């Protein structure tokens, strides 16, 4: 269960970076994916080592370890993540340029997490379900007549 929690934690950190800083070139998701794999394997190894040392039984230690994961992975991610303007997200944050609402909205759109897309998907699924229910009703009414 602890491994699943840390996997979700890493996914959230990486998605947050991609959403908050959407001015990246097209090759960045591949770089981010490779960094995700490396960081997850590192977390797996460290979790295994700490469980052998019986440190994994302490809830306080696990909380501190999870916080350390967020800070270390976030630091390296924000330093390595390429941007089209050549300034890393870490340098942007250090200079006081935080992501605003427009950037976050662009980040969601770039990853296809838009409310319009979700509404269209729901509408299409509803239409398909209604069409299927209509077909089922036709078949049932034919069977009842026979």
Buried (B, 14 or more C-beta within 10 A) or exposed (E): EBEEEBBEBBEEBBBBBBBBBBBBEEEBBEBBEEBBEEBBEBBEEBBEEBEEEEEBEEEEBBEEBBEEBBEEBBEBBBEBBBBEEEEBBBEBBEEEEEBEEEBBBBBBBBEEEEEEEEEEEEEEEEEEEEEEEEEEEEEEEEEEEE
